[in-house]
Amino acid sequence: MERHPAARVGHGRTWAKTILIGEHSVVYGHAAVAFPLHDLKMRASVTPIDGPSTLRSLDYDGPLSGAGPRFAPVVRAFEAAREFTGGLDQCFAIETFSDFPHERGLGSSAASAGAIIRAVLDAYDREATDTEVLALTNLAEQVAHVRPSGLDAATTTSDLPIRFQSGEMRALSQHVGGTLVIADSGIHGSTRDAVAELRARYEAAPDTIGPRINRLGELTQVAIDALDAGDAAALGAAMDDAHDVLAELGISVPVLDGLTQAARDAGALGAKLSGGGLGGCVIALAATDTDAEAIRCALLDAGAAQTWTYQMRTSEASE
């Protein structure tokens, strides 16, 4: 029988993500565009222990078995990684450390799952391909979101902006400069609830909801073309239009609408909610650093809990 080496302390790291455009329509087969936010880290460590496995994450510190439904994706990620390594008999003290809040559409669920999976792999000095790690992360995301698109799992481990569609991702060519300003509304969002509510509306009124979902898909392609052409104005306009459609679909809430308008009034080329909606974050595109600072201040004045900025970097997709 194959014997695995004794487990050691393992470490894993992922990062936040923001969806530029295409949230919700991606669940229905359209493309979405997402940016990894490498400065907002999610870290995990797993330390071998003799007793039952424990978890320290967010406001929970106790037995892994008692973590409850909120941490079910974390538990699934840990179990999936142990199954992959064959280390089912080893217990660990699991800890996560995040630079960004959870339930804000920044991919915290996928990021924490991915970081824990990498930490378990590291504990056993086990190599895994990107495809294998992505598959393990998606097992955890199925617990979090029932029918996840896979976008969060992909982007929280990507080095480059990505285009995601029907389970396939590729690096995206983008030549737009400027800065993305990300604002936390301070309200917990639930991607799972938002996806479920939109699906119920779609099933109840496909002739009304379907065209709006398709419109989001069209706007995503406009944004992809604008990124490739370096057309910041066209990208901003697509972002504005996408937010309006998401609001029509019931995905936005007044605080997100208010933050979006504040960003536009402060000079943003475009602004929209990002992620599942019903709370979470707003993103705004600024042409210059000066504009980004004005937008950031306006968002804070309008009630944003906190803000971050992401410098847009040009990238060339490989053939």
BAZA-828455 format. One record per residue (C-alpha): chain; residue number from 0; x, y, z. Coordinates in nm, 3 decimals, always signed. Layout:
// BAZA-828455
<atom cadena="A" num="NUM" xx="X" yy="Y" zz="Z"/>
...
//
This chain:
// BAZA-828455
<atom cadena="A" num="0" xx="+0.000" yy="+0.000" zz="+0.000"/>
<atom cadena="A" num="1" xx="+0.127" yy="+0.348" zz="-0.089"/>
<atom cadena="A" num="2" xx="+0.219" yy="+0.552" zz="+0.218"/>
<atom cadena="A" num="3" xx="+0.201" yy="+0.929" zz="+0.220"/>
<atom cadena="A" num="4" xx="+0.470" yy="+1.128" zz="+0.400"/>
<atom cadena="A" num="5" xx="+0.375" yy="+1.271" zz="+0.735"/>
<atom cadena="A" num="6" xx="+0.186" yy="+1.596" zz="+0.699"/>
<atom cadena="A" num="7" xx="+0.359" yy="+1.922" zz="+0.782"/>
<atom cadena="A" num="8" xx="+0.226" yy="+2.275" zz="+0.829"/>
<atom cadena="A" num="9" xx="+0.084" yy="+2.379" zz="+0.494"/>
<atom cadena="A" num="10" xx="+0.016" yy="+2.723" zz="+0.349"/>
<atom cadena="A" num="11" xx="-0.205" yy="+2.838" zz="+0.064"/>
<atom cadena="A" num="12" xx="-0.281" yy="+3.174" zz="-0.094"/>
<atom cadena="A" num="13" xx="-0.540" yy="+3.312" zz="-0.334"/>
<atom cadena="A" num="14" xx="-0.684" yy="+3.661" zz="-0.386"/>
<atom cadena="A" num="15" xx="-1.003" yy="+3.855" zz="-0.436"/>
<atom cadena="A" num="16" xx="-1.174" yy="+3.911" zz="-0.766"/>
<atom cadena="A" num="17" xx="-1.416" yy="+4.158" zz="-0.914"/>
<atom cadena="A" num="18" xx="-1.651" yy="+4.094" zz="-1.201"/>
<atom cadena="A" num="19" xx="-1.620" yy="+4.372" zz="-1.452"/>
<atom cadena="A" num="20" xx="-1.930" yy="+4.269" zz="-1.643"/>
<atom cadena="A" num="21" xx="-2.139" yy="+3.960" zz="-1.713"/>
<atom cadena="A" num="22" xx="-2.252" yy="+3.856" zz="-1.366"/>
<atom cadena="A" num="23" xx="-2.572" yy="+3.651" zz="-1.370"/>
<atom cadena="A" num="24" xx="-2.585" yy="+3.622" zz="-1.750"/>
<atom cadena="A" num="25" xx="-2.277" yy="+3.399" zz="-1.722"/>
<atom cadena="A" num="26" xx="-2.497" yy="+3.141" zz="-1.548"/>
<atom cadena="A" num="27" xx="-2.705" yy="+3.125" zz="-1.868"/>
<atom cadena="A" num="28" xx="-2.418" yy="+3.056" zz="-2.105"/>
<atom cadena="A" num="29" xx="-2.299" yy="+3.407" zz="-2.184"/>
<atom cadena="A" num="30" xx="-1.945" yy="+3.534" zz="-2.130"/>
<atom cadena="A" num="31" xx="-1.827" yy="+3.728" zz="-1.826"/>
<atom cadena="A" num="32" xx="-1.515" yy="+3.933" zz="-1.764"/>
<atom cadena="A" num="33" xx="-1.339" yy="+3.928" zz="-1.429"/>
<atom cadena="A" num="34" xx="-1.024" yy="+4.081" zz="-1.285"/>
<atom cadena="A" num="35" xx="-0.811" yy="+3.923" zz="-1.012"/>
<atom cadena="A" num="36" xx="-0.729" yy="+4.167" zz="-0.732"/>
<atom cadena="A" num="37" xx="-0.385" yy="+4.047" zz="-0.635"/>
<atom cadena="A" num="38" xx="-0.336" yy="+4.301" zz="-0.358"/>
<atom cadena="A" num="39" xx="-0.634" yy="+4.166" zz="-0.162"/>
<atom cadena="A" num="40" xx="-0.505" yy="+3.832" zz="-0.037"/>
<atom cadena="A" num="41" xx="-0.674" yy="+3.531" zz="+0.115"/>
<atom cadena="A" num="42" xx="-0.433" yy="+3.312" zz="+0.312"/>
<atom cadena="A" num="43" xx="-0.484" yy="+2.975" zz="+0.476"/>
<atom cadena="A" num="44" xx="-0.274" yy="+2.750" zz="+0.696"/>
<atom cadena="A" num="45" xx="-0.328" yy="+2.391" zz="+0.808"/>
<atom cadena="A" num="46" xx="-0.137" yy="+2.253" zz="+1.104"/>
<atom cadena="A" num="47" xx="-0.138" yy="+1.877" zz="+1.181"/>
<atom cadena="A" num="48" xx="-0.296" yy="+1.797" zz="+1.518"/>
<atom cadena="A" num="49" xx="-0.390" yy="+1.479" zz="+1.704"/>
<atom cadena="A" num="50" xx="-0.747" yy="+1.565" zz="+1.791"/>
<atom cadena="A" num="51" xx="-1.051" yy="+1.644" zz="+1.573"/>
<atom cadena="A" num="52" xx="-0.992" yy="+1.910" zz="+1.306"/>
<atom cadena="A" num="53" xx="-1.061" yy="+2.270" zz="+1.405"/>
<atom cadena="A" num="54" xx="-1.137" yy="+2.589" zz="+1.215"/>
<atom cadena="A" num="55" xx="-1.053" yy="+2.949" zz="+1.287"/>
<atom cadena="A" num="56" xx="-1.211" yy="+3.176" zz="+1.027"/>
<atom cadena="A" num="57" xx="-1.396" yy="+3.508" zz="+1.043"/>
<atom cadena="A" num="58" xx="-1.572" yy="+3.507" zz="+1.382"/>
<atom cadena="A" num="59" xx="-1.566" yy="+3.129" zz="+1.428"/>
<atom cadena="A" num="60" xx="-1.308" yy="+2.941" zz="+1.634"/>
<atom cadena="A" num="61" xx="-1.392" yy="+2.583" zz="+1.718"/>
<atom cadena="A" num="62" xx="-1.436" yy="+2.227" zz="+1.594"/>
<atom cadena="A" num="63" xx="-1.463" yy="+2.193" zz="+1.217"/>
<atom cadena="A" num="64" xx="-1.763" yy="+1.965" zz="+1.265"/>
<atom cadena="A" num="65" xx="-1.950" yy="+2.242" zz="+1.447"/>
<atom cadena="A" num="66" xx="-1.880" yy="+2.526" zz="+1.205"/>
<atom cadena="A" num="67" xx="-2.233" yy="+2.521" zz="+1.066"/>
<atom cadena="A" num="68" xx="-2.383" yy="+2.588" zz="+0.722"/>
<atom cadena="A" num="69" xx="-2.198" yy="+2.917" zz="+0.667"/>
<atom cadena="A" num="70" xx="-1.867" yy="+2.732" zz="+0.656"/>
<atom cadena="A" num="71" xx="-1.994" yy="+2.430" zz="+0.463"/>
<atom cadena="A" num="72" xx="-1.790" yy="+2.528" zz="+0.152"/>
<atom cadena="A" num="73" xx="-1.474" yy="+2.547" zz="+0.364"/>
<atom cadena="A" num="74" xx="-1.544" yy="+2.203" zz="+0.510"/>
<atom cadena="A" num="75" xx="-1.604" yy="+2.062" zz="+0.161"/>
<atom cadena="A" num="76" xx="-1.281" yy="+2.216" zz="+0.032"/>
<atom cadena="A" num="77" xx="-1.085" yy="+2.063" zz="+0.317"/>
<atom cadena="A" num="78" xx="-1.244" yy="+1.722" zz="+0.268"/>
<atom cadena="A" num="79" xx="-1.193" yy="+1.731" zz="-0.108"/>
<atom cadena="A" num="80" xx="-0.826" yy="+1.817" zz="-0.067"/>
<atom cadena="A" num="81" xx="-0.775" yy="+1.538" zz="+0.189"/>
<atom cadena="A" num="82" xx="-0.944" yy="+1.293" zz="-0.047"/>
<atom cadena="A" num="83" xx="-0.715" yy="+1.409" zz="-0.328"/>
<atom cadena="A" num="84" xx="-0.401" yy="+1.361" zz="-0.119"/>
<atom cadena="A" num="85" xx="-0.519" yy="+1.040" zz="+0.045"/>
<atom cadena="A" num="86" xx="-0.464" yy="+1.192" zz="+0.389"/>
<atom cadena="A" num="87" xx="-0.810" yy="+1.120" zz="+0.525"/>
<atom cadena="A" num="88" xx="-0.686" yy="+1.009" zz="+0.866"/>
<atom cadena="A" num="89" xx="-0.493" yy="+1.326" zz="+0.948"/>
<atom cadena="A" num="90" xx="-0.662" yy="+1.605" zz="+1.142"/>
<atom cadena="A" num="91" xx="-0.561" yy="+1.971" zz="+1.109"/>
<atom cadena="A" num="92" xx="-0.605" yy="+2.307" zz="+1.274"/>
<atom cadena="A" num="93" xx="-0.727" yy="+2.521" zz="+0.985"/>
<atom cadena="A" num="94" xx="-0.697" yy="+2.901" zz="+0.980"/>
<atom cadena="A" num="95" xx="-0.790" yy="+3.158" zz="+0.717"/>
<atom cadena="A" num="96" xx="-0.678" yy="+3.521" zz="+0.702"/>
<atom cadena="A" num="97" xx="-0.841" yy="+3.766" zz="+0.460"/>
<atom cadena="A" num="98" xx="-0.756" yy="+4.118" zz="+0.345"/>
<atom cadena="A" num="99" xx="-1.113" yy="+4.171" zz="+0.224"/>
<atom cadena="A" num="100" xx="-1.463" yy="+4.120" zz="+0.364"/>
<atom cadena="A" num="101" xx="-1.684" yy="+3.822" zz="+0.290"/>
<atom cadena="A" num="102" xx="-2.024" yy="+3.830" zz="+0.121"/>
<atom cadena="A" num="103" xx="-1.939" yy="+4.136" zz="-0.089"/>
<atom cadena="A" num="104" xx="-1.906" yy="+3.978" zz="-0.433"/>
<atom cadena="A" num="105" xx="-1.527" yy="+3.967" zz="-0.408"/>
<atom cadena="A" num="106" xx="-1.507" yy="+3.589" zz="-0.428"/>
<atom cadena="A" num="107" xx="-1.438" yy="+3.519" zz="-0.062"/>
<atom cadena="A" num="108" xx="-1.601" yy="+3.175" zz="-0.072"/>
<atom cadena="A" num="109" xx="-1.395" yy="+3.054" zz="-0.368"/>
<atom cadena="A" num="110" xx="-1.082" yy="+3.228" zz="-0.241"/>
<atom cadena="A" num="111" xx="-1.102" yy="+3.065" zz="+0.103"/>
<atom cadena="A" num="112" xx="-1.175" yy="+2.723" zz="-0.051"/>
<atom cadena="A" num="113" xx="-0.886" yy="+2.759" zz="-0.294"/>
<atom cadena="A" num="114" xx="-0.646" yy="+2.873" zz="-0.024"/>
<atom cadena="A" num="115" xx="-0.736" yy="+2.580" zz="+0.203"/>
<atom cadena="A" num="116" xx="-0.700" yy="+2.332" zz="-0.082"/>
<atom cadena="A" num="117" xx="-0.355" yy="+2.469" zz="-0.161"/>
<atom cadena="A" num="118" xx="-0.261" yy="+2.456" zz="+0.206"/>
<atom cadena="A" num="119" xx="-0.357" yy="+2.086" zz="+0.231"/>
<atom cadena="A" num="120" xx="-0.166" yy="+2.009" zz="-0.089"/>
<atom cadena="A" num="121" xx="+0.134" yy="+2.192" zz="+0.055"/>
<atom cadena="A" num="122" xx="+0.104" yy="+2.000" zz="+0.383"/>
<atom cadena="A" num="123" xx="+0.155" yy="+1.677" zz="+0.190"/>
<atom cadena="A" num="124" xx="+0.400" yy="+1.828" zz="-0.062"/>
<atom cadena="A" num="125" xx="+0.157" yy="+1.712" zz="-0.329"/>
<atom cadena="A" num="126" xx="+0.160" yy="+1.861" zz="-0.679"/>
<atom cadena="A" num="127" xx="-0.167" yy="+1.930" zz="-0.860"/>
<atom cadena="A" num="128" xx="-0.239" yy="+2.082" zz="-1.198"/>
<atom cadena="A" num="129" xx="-0.433" yy="+2.407" zz="-1.229"/>
<atom cadena="A" num="130" xx="-0.721" yy="+2.206" zz="-1.374"/>
<atom cadena="A" num="131" xx="-0.724" yy="+1.970" zz="-1.074"/>
<atom cadena="A" num="132" xx="-0.717" yy="+2.255" zz="-0.823"/>
<atom cadena="A" num="133" xx="-0.995" yy="+2.434" zz="-1.010"/>
<atom cadena="A" num="134" xx="-1.206" yy="+2.116" zz="-1.005"/>
<atom cadena="A" num="135" xx="-1.153" yy="+2.077" zz="-0.629"/>
<atom cadena="A" num="136" xx="-1.247" yy="+2.442" zz="-0.569"/>
<atom cadena="A" num="137" xx="-1.563" yy="+2.402" zz="-0.775"/>
<atom cadena="A" num="138" xx="-1.668" yy="+2.112" zz="-0.549"/>
<atom cadena="A" num="139" xx="-1.672" yy="+2.360" zz="-0.260"/>
<atom cadena="A" num="140" xx="-1.844" yy="+2.626" zz="-0.470"/>
<atom cadena="A" num="141" xx="-2.129" yy="+2.384" zz="-0.543"/>
<atom cadena="A" num="142" xx="-2.202" yy="+2.387" zz="-0.172"/>
<atom cadena="A" num="143" xx="-2.193" yy="+2.767" zz="-0.162"/>
<atom cadena="A" num="144" xx="-2.388" yy="+2.848" zz="-0.476"/>
<atom cadena="A" num="145" xx="-2.575" yy="+2.530" zz="-0.583"/>
<atom cadena="A" num="146" xx="-2.505" yy="+2.584" zz="-0.955"/>
<atom cadena="A" num="147" xx="-2.190" yy="+2.799" zz="-0.965"/>
<atom cadena="A" num="148" xx="-2.063" yy="+2.933" zz="-1.295"/>
<atom cadena="A" num="149" xx="-1.704" yy="+2.858" zz="-1.193"/>
<atom cadena="A" num="150" xx="-1.602" yy="+3.218" zz="-1.248"/>
<atom cadena="A" num="151" xx="-1.501" yy="+3.290" zz="-0.888"/>
<atom cadena="A" num="152" xx="-1.299" yy="+2.970" zz="-0.862"/>
<atom cadena="A" num="153" xx="-1.114" yy="+3.056" zz="-1.182"/>
<atom cadena="A" num="154" xx="-1.046" yy="+3.424" zz="-1.115"/>
<atom cadena="A" num="155" xx="-0.929" yy="+3.394" zz="-0.754"/>
<atom cadena="A" num="156" xx="-0.635" yy="+3.189" zz="-0.885"/>
<atom cadena="A" num="157" xx="-0.573" yy="+3.368" zz="-1.215"/>
<atom cadena="A" num="158" xx="-0.273" yy="+3.590" zz="-1.284"/>
<atom cadena="A" num="159" xx="-0.451" yy="+3.778" zz="-1.564"/>
<atom cadena="A" num="160" xx="-0.797" yy="+3.916" zz="-1.640"/>
<atom cadena="A" num="161" xx="-1.009" yy="+3.640" zz="-1.782"/>
<atom cadena="A" num="162" xx="-1.300" yy="+3.583" zz="-2.012"/>
<atom cadena="A" num="163" xx="-1.516" yy="+3.304" zz="-1.880"/>
<atom cadena="A" num="164" xx="-1.793" yy="+3.122" zz="-2.063"/>
<atom cadena="A" num="165" xx="-1.957" yy="+2.783" zz="-2.018"/>
<atom cadena="A" num="166" xx="-1.682" yy="+2.653" zz="-1.794"/>
<atom cadena="A" num="167" xx="-1.399" yy="+2.766" zz="-2.018"/>
<atom cadena="A" num="168" xx="-1.162" yy="+3.048" zz="-1.934"/>
<atom cadena="A" num="169" xx="-0.887" yy="+3.223" zz="-2.124"/>
<atom cadena="A" num="170" xx="-0.662" yy="+3.518" zz="-2.062"/>
<atom cadena="A" num="171" xx="-0.811" yy="+3.836" zz="-2.200"/>
<atom cadena="A" num="172" xx="-0.645" yy="+4.101" zz="-2.413"/>
<atom cadena="A" num="173" xx="-0.709" yy="+4.438" zz="-2.255"/>
<atom cadena="A" num="174" xx="-0.560" yy="+4.773" zz="-2.348"/>
<atom cadena="A" num="175" xx="-0.767" yy="+5.014" zz="-2.139"/>
<atom cadena="A" num="176" xx="-0.567" yy="+5.221" zz="-1.892"/>
<atom cadena="A" num="177" xx="-0.706" yy="+5.393" zz="-1.587"/>
<atom cadena="A" num="178" xx="-0.816" yy="+5.265" zz="-1.250"/>
<atom cadena="A" num="179" xx="-1.100" yy="+5.060" zz="-1.113"/>
<atom cadena="A" num="180" xx="-1.237" yy="+5.193" zz="-0.785"/>
<atom cadena="A" num="181" xx="-1.409" yy="+4.924" zz="-0.579"/>
<atom cadena="A" num="182" xx="-1.648" yy="+5.032" zz="-0.304"/>
<atom cadena="A" num="183" xx="-1.790" yy="+4.809" zz="-0.032"/>
<atom cadena="A" num="184" xx="-2.155" yy="+4.891" zz="+0.029"/>
<atom cadena="A" num="185" xx="-2.129" yy="+4.751" zz="+0.380"/>
<atom cadena="A" num="186" xx="-2.421" yy="+4.519" zz="+0.310"/>
<atom cadena="A" num="187" xx="-2.379" yy="+4.144" zz="+0.291"/>
<atom cadena="A" num="188" xx="-2.481" yy="+4.008" zz="-0.044"/>
<atom cadena="A" num="189" xx="-2.568" yy="+3.648" zz="-0.122"/>
<atom cadena="A" num="190" xx="-2.479" yy="+3.521" zz="-0.467"/>
<atom cadena="A" num="191" xx="-2.666" yy="+3.202" zz="-0.392"/>
<atom cadena="A" num="192" xx="-2.988" yy="+3.390" zz="-0.306"/>
<atom cadena="A" num="193" xx="-2.953" yy="+3.629" zz="-0.598"/>
<atom cadena="A" num="194" xx="-2.895" yy="+3.350" zz="-0.850"/>
<atom cadena="A" num="195" xx="-3.189" yy="+3.153" zz="-0.712"/>
<atom cadena="A" num="196" xx="-3.421" yy="+3.455" zz="-0.714"/>
<atom cadena="A" num="197" xx="-3.330" yy="+3.545" zz="-1.072"/>
<atom cadena="A" num="198" xx="-3.380" yy="+3.186" zz="-1.186"/>
<atom cadena="A" num="199" xx="-3.726" yy="+3.185" zz="-1.027"/>
<atom cadena="A" num="200" xx="-3.814" yy="+3.508" zz="-1.209"/>
<atom cadena="A" num="201" xx="-3.682" yy="+3.367" zz="-1.535"/>
<atom cadena="A" num="202" xx="-3.886" yy="+3.049" zz="-1.503"/>
<atom cadena="A" num="203" xx="-4.197" yy="+3.251" zz="-1.415"/>
<atom cadena="A" num="204" xx="-4.157" yy="+3.505" zz="-1.698"/>
<atom cadena="A" num="205" xx="-3.902" yy="+3.387" zz="-1.957"/>
<atom cadena="A" num="206" xx="-4.028" yy="+3.628" zz="-2.224"/>
<atom cadena="A" num="207" xx="-3.958" yy="+3.923" zz="-1.995"/>
<atom cadena="A" num="208" xx="-3.642" yy="+3.812" zz="-1.816"/>
<atom cadena="A" num="209" xx="-3.476" yy="+3.625" zz="-2.104"/>
<atom cadena="A" num="210" xx="-3.420" yy="+3.932" zz="-2.326"/>
<atom cadena="A" num="211" xx="-3.263" yy="+4.121" zz="-2.037"/>
<atom cadena="A" num="212" xx="-3.024" yy="+3.835" zz="-1.964"/>
<atom cadena="A" num="213" xx="-2.936" yy="+3.828" zz="-2.334"/>
<atom cadena="A" num="214" xx="-2.880" yy="+4.204" zz="-2.323"/>
<atom cadena="A" num="215" xx="-2.627" yy="+4.154" zz="-2.045"/>
<atom cadena="A" num="216" xx="-2.451" yy="+3.902" zz="-2.269"/>
<atom cadena="A" num="217" xx="-2.441" yy="+4.158" zz="-2.553"/>
<atom cadena="A" num="218" xx="-2.300" yy="+4.425" zz="-2.323"/>
<atom cadena="A" num="219" xx="-2.030" yy="+4.185" zz="-2.210"/>
<atom cadena="A" num="220" xx="-1.917" yy="+4.143" zz="-2.570"/>
<atom cadena="A" num="221" xx="-1.918" yy="+4.522" zz="-2.612"/>
<atom cadena="A" num="222" xx="-1.692" yy="+4.544" zz="-2.306"/>
<atom cadena="A" num="223" xx="-1.458" yy="+4.273" zz="-2.438"/>
<atom cadena="A" num="224" xx="-1.425" yy="+4.458" zz="-2.768"/>
<atom cadena="A" num="225" xx="-1.364" yy="+4.787" zz="-2.584"/>
<atom cadena="A" num="226" xx="-1.092" yy="+4.630" zz="-2.370"/>
<atom cadena="A" num="227" xx="-0.920" yy="+4.494" zz="-2.679"/>
<atom cadena="A" num="228" xx="-0.946" yy="+4.829" zz="-2.861"/>
<atom cadena="A" num="229" xx="-0.841" yy="+5.037" zz="-2.561"/>
<atom cadena="A" num="230" xx="-1.172" yy="+5.227" zz="-2.571"/>
<atom cadena="A" num="231" xx="-1.232" yy="+5.337" zz="-2.212"/>
<atom cadena="A" num="232" xx="-1.539" yy="+5.543" zz="-2.299"/>
<atom cadena="A" num="233" xx="-1.713" yy="+5.248" zz="-2.463"/>
<atom cadena="A" num="234" xx="-1.622" yy="+5.026" zz="-2.167"/>
<atom cadena="A" num="235" xx="-1.766" yy="+5.278" zz="-1.923"/>
<atom cadena="A" num="236" xx="-2.089" yy="+5.309" zz="-2.121"/>
<atom cadena="A" num="237" xx="-2.129" yy="+4.930" zz="-2.125"/>
<atom cadena="A" num="238" xx="-2.080" yy="+4.924" zz="-1.747"/>
<atom cadena="A" num="239" xx="-2.349" yy="+5.189" zz="-1.698"/>
<atom cadena="A" num="240" xx="-2.594" yy="+5.003" zz="-1.920"/>
<atom cadena="A" num="241" xx="-2.521" yy="+4.671" zz="-1.749"/>
<atom cadena="A" num="242" xx="-2.600" yy="+4.816" zz="-1.407"/>
<atom cadena="A" num="243" xx="-2.931" yy="+4.949" zz="-1.536"/>
<atom cadena="A" num="244" xx="-3.026" yy="+4.604" zz="-1.670"/>
<atom cadena="A" num="245" xx="-2.923" yy="+4.436" zz="-1.344"/>
<atom cadena="A" num="246" xx="-3.141" yy="+4.685" zz="-1.159"/>
<atom cadena="A" num="247" xx="-3.434" yy="+4.596" zz="-1.388"/>
<atom cadena="A" num="248" xx="-3.375" yy="+4.231" zz="-1.301"/>
<atom cadena="A" num="249" xx="-3.406" yy="+4.309" zz="-0.929"/>
<atom cadena="A" num="250" xx="-3.040" yy="+4.235" zz="-0.857"/>
<atom cadena="A" num="251" xx="-2.956" yy="+4.586" zz="-0.735"/>
<atom cadena="A" num="252" xx="-3.073" yy="+4.756" zz="-0.416"/>
<atom cadena="A" num="253" xx="-3.105" yy="+5.129" zz="-0.335"/>
<atom cadena="A" num="254" xx="-2.766" yy="+5.158" zz="-0.168"/>
<atom cadena="A" num="255" xx="-2.593" yy="+5.015" zz="-0.477"/>
<atom cadena="A" num="256" xx="-2.788" yy="+5.248" zz="-0.703"/>
<atom cadena="A" num="257" xx="-2.688" yy="+5.542" zz="-0.484"/>
<atom cadena="A" num="258" xx="-2.319" yy="+5.452" zz="-0.486"/>
<atom cadena="A" num="259" xx="-2.327" yy="+5.399" zz="-0.861"/>
<atom cadena="A" num="260" xx="-2.480" yy="+5.741" zz="-0.916"/>
<atom cadena="A" num="261" xx="-2.230" yy="+5.904" zz="-0.679"/>
<atom cadena="A" num="262" xx="-1.942" yy="+5.757" zz="-0.879"/>
<atom cadena="A" num="263" xx="-2.090" yy="+5.878" zz="-1.208"/>
<atom cadena="A" num="264" xx="-2.149" yy="+6.227" zz="-1.065"/>
<atom cadena="A" num="265" xx="-1.784" yy="+6.236" zz="-0.953"/>
<atom cadena="A" num="266" xx="-1.660" yy="+6.171" zz="-1.306"/>
<atom cadena="A" num="267" xx="-1.653" yy="+5.793" zz="-1.348"/>
<atom cadena="A" num="268" xx="-1.657" yy="+5.676" zz="-1.708"/>
<atom cadena="A" num="269" xx="-1.893" yy="+5.402" zz="-1.592"/>
<atom cadena="A" num="270" xx="-2.009" yy="+5.238" zz="-1.271"/>
<atom cadena="A" num="271" xx="-2.206" yy="+4.929" zz="-1.177"/>
<atom cadena="A" num="272" xx="-2.262" yy="+4.673" zz="-0.910"/>
<atom cadena="A" num="273" xx="-2.021" yy="+4.380" zz="-0.915"/>
<atom cadena="A" num="274" xx="-2.099" yy="+4.024" zz="-0.819"/>
<atom cadena="A" num="275" xx="-2.420" yy="+3.862" zz="-0.703"/>
<atom cadena="A" num="276" xx="-2.591" yy="+4.186" zz="-0.603"/>
<atom cadena="A" num="277" xx="-2.846" yy="+4.242" zz="-0.324"/>
<atom cadena="A" num="278" xx="-2.552" yy="+4.411" zz="-0.150"/>
<atom cadena="A" num="279" xx="-2.180" yy="+4.372" zz="-0.200"/>
<atom cadena="A" num="280" xx="-1.968" yy="+4.609" zz="-0.404"/>
<atom cadena="A" num="281" xx="-1.982" yy="+4.874" zz="-0.671"/>
<atom cadena="A" num="282" xx="-1.702" yy="+4.923" zz="-0.923"/>
<atom cadena="A" num="283" xx="-1.627" yy="+5.243" zz="-1.112"/>
<atom cadena="A" num="284" xx="-1.388" yy="+5.312" zz="-1.399"/>
<atom cadena="A" num="285" xx="-1.168" yy="+5.620" zz="-1.362"/>
<atom cadena="A" num="286" xx="-0.966" yy="+5.765" zz="-1.649"/>
<atom cadena="A" num="287" xx="-0.687" yy="+5.913" zz="-1.432"/>
<atom cadena="A" num="288" xx="-0.546" yy="+5.880" zz="-1.081"/>
<atom cadena="A" num="289" xx="-0.693" yy="+6.222" zz="-0.999"/>
<atom cadena="A" num="290" xx="-1.035" yy="+6.107" zz="-1.111"/>
<atom cadena="A" num="291" xx="-0.997" yy="+5.785" zz="-0.913"/>
<atom cadena="A" num="292" xx="-0.928" yy="+5.979" zz="-0.593"/>
<atom cadena="A" num="293" xx="-1.229" yy="+6.206" zz="-0.651"/>
<atom cadena="A" num="294" xx="-1.451" yy="+5.905" zz="-0.715"/>
<atom cadena="A" num="295" xx="-1.315" yy="+5.723" zz="-0.411"/>
<atom cadena="A" num="296" xx="-1.393" yy="+6.022" zz="-0.186"/>
<atom cadena="A" num="297" xx="-1.739" yy="+6.062" zz="-0.337"/>
<atom cadena="A" num="298" xx="-1.815" yy="+5.697" zz="-0.271"/>
<atom cadena="A" num="299" xx="-1.708" yy="+5.728" zz="+0.092"/>
<atom cadena="A" num="300" xx="-1.919" yy="+6.042" zz="+0.129"/>
<atom cadena="A" num="301" xx="-2.213" yy="+5.850" zz="-0.018"/>
<atom cadena="A" num="302" xx="-2.183" yy="+5.584" zz="+0.251"/>
<atom cadena="A" num="303" xx="-1.936" yy="+5.325" zz="+0.124"/>
<atom cadena="A" num="304" xx="-1.786" yy="+5.125" zz="+0.410"/>
<atom cadena="A" num="305" xx="-1.442" yy="+5.111" zz="+0.247"/>
<atom cadena="A" num="306" xx="-1.279" yy="+5.138" zz="-0.094"/>
<atom cadena="A" num="307" xx="-0.991" yy="+4.987" zz="-0.288"/>
<atom cadena="A" num="308" xx="-0.831" yy="+5.070" zz="-0.619"/>
<atom cadena="A" num="309" xx="-0.697" yy="+4.847" zz="-0.894"/>
<atom cadena="A" num="310" xx="-0.463" yy="+4.983" zz="-1.159"/>
<atom cadena="A" num="311" xx="-0.567" yy="+4.850" zz="-1.498"/>
<atom cadena="A" num="312" xx="-0.273" yy="+4.672" zz="-1.661"/>
<atom cadena="A" num="313" xx="-0.250" yy="+4.596" zz="-2.028"/>
<atom cadena="A" num="314" xx="-0.235" yy="+4.230" zz="-2.118"/>
<atom cadena="A" num="315" xx="-0.214" yy="+4.030" zz="-2.439"/>
<atom cadena="A" num="316" xx="-0.400" yy="+3.704" zz="-2.464"/>
<atom cadena="A" num="317" xx="-0.197" yy="+3.414" zz="-2.597"/>
<atom cadena="A" num="318" xx="-0.322" yy="+3.242" zz="-2.910"/>
//
